[in-house]
Amino acid sequence: MVKFENVSVDYLYSEGLKDINIEFPDKEFSLILGATGSGKSTLLRLIYMDIEPTSGIVEVGQWSSRKVSARKIKKLRRSVGVVFQDFRLIENMSVYENVALPLIIEGYSRKYIKRKVETIIDEIGLLDSINQKAGTLSKGEEQRVAIARAIVKNPFVLLADEPTGNLDPESSVTVFNLLKKINKLGTAVIMATHDYLLIKDAPYRRVMMDCGRISENQEIE
Amino acid sequence: MRSYYILKQAIYNIWSVRIPVAIAILTIGISLSVLMGVSEIIYKVYSTVEKVREEFEIDLFLKSDITSLQKDILERKLNNISQIKDYQYISKEDAAQIFYVEFGENIFDILTDNPLPESYKIKLYNKMTHVTIVNNVVERINKIDGIDEIKYHNDLLLLIEKYLLIVMVIGGAIVFVLLLAMNMFVRNTIKLSVYSRRDQIEILQLLGSGKLFLKLPFILEGLLEGIIGGILSGIILYFFHEIASDTATYLFDYDLKETNYIWSISIFAGAIVGVLASSASVNKFIKIFSTE
């Protein structure tokens, strides 16, 4: 579970977050909606502890922003999957190597990594491009690789920051369907987006953000 | 798998900044060979000085009317001087024999009487053969009765001490400058590598990578640069020894043909320089380019 308690973030030159209180339960798909600069990315960055709250507490599974240390952040990030709008793949590495990275960092055996990575790449439908350099893929394919990398270690929550922001409509649908599939398998997904058309009929909880505040929290029954 | 990844990244880093890497390797190679050459010169000069010191003697000529009792007292007093390692008594007959060995003539063929005095050859401990200590010892010996004359080559000691100091200072300065140059070049290439991989560093941190995992490819890069630089230095020194061997044997009686040690020392020194410089650099620049 991810929990925000009276969380505020002050930025020097822009609005951050103001007094956020919200919980994201396990296995749930949540959509964070709002215009650019409304605080969606800041909310996600707090979850993978890329930034610290100015006040309040963020709890992510067993980790709390109150007792944060570099060592704990490292462990937290190994349990949380993150997908970015700009994919953040290492372009000179192959699809296989990019997806394998979190497992290499953890020190898994070559045999385990091979089995796990090939399964995931097959699931995202890129087995034919497994040895291709990430830099030579289409944007849609790059985002699928980024998702594969984010879920290769079975995180309890997957954070997706505008994952379709750089994609054409067709690729956006593919990526969104992939995220839905991941959620069905039991991983909580928190997706920030302003692509209202894409999520129009999605039966998920919607958290509306405006100027750093939660303006609406629509639970889905 | 981790080691494979680290090795692959190190090689990729080297390839991605290959021109600065080539310059760094060349700098290490040339600097190490000059550094080892200078060290070798310092060592050879030092060994020569030690040899001269080892052979340094004080000749003590006795008065012709010295009594046995005075000789006993003199020997007892020499035994009490802690700087003296040992001494050897040279009788008038021994002196005549030495004269024959050194000049090839029997003293009795030239003169009817043996004019050569009795003497002592005094050897000091190696560490005691410094101008001030020798002067001090001579001053003490001079006070003993029965001594006619004391001869020793203080001028030679002065000369070697002066030149040893010059060689040490100049050699030390060259070594210092070369170490700085090597350090600077390796640090700069690692800085470039870290800078060109800054996005990758950020991604790895977001994936939960520890600092050591981030640093190791760069440290390995430094190690590889150092080893290649060391091999280059070994090649330069090998050819230098081949060329300079005859001259060195002729001028200084040194055998430079023995070159096996050059390779191991060069490569080891290159590796140390590479690892130290890259570690220092990566510690500094990862802090700058990382997100934490």
Interface residues (C-beta under 8 A of the other chain):
Chain A: Y48 D50 A70 I73 K74 K75 L76 R77 R78 V82 R88 L89 I90 N92 E97 A100 L101 P102 L103 I104 I105 E106 G107 Y108 S109 R110 I113 R149
Chain B: M1 R2 Y4 Y5 Y12 D199 Q200 E202 I203 L204 Q205 L206 L207 G208 S209 G210 F213 T291 E292
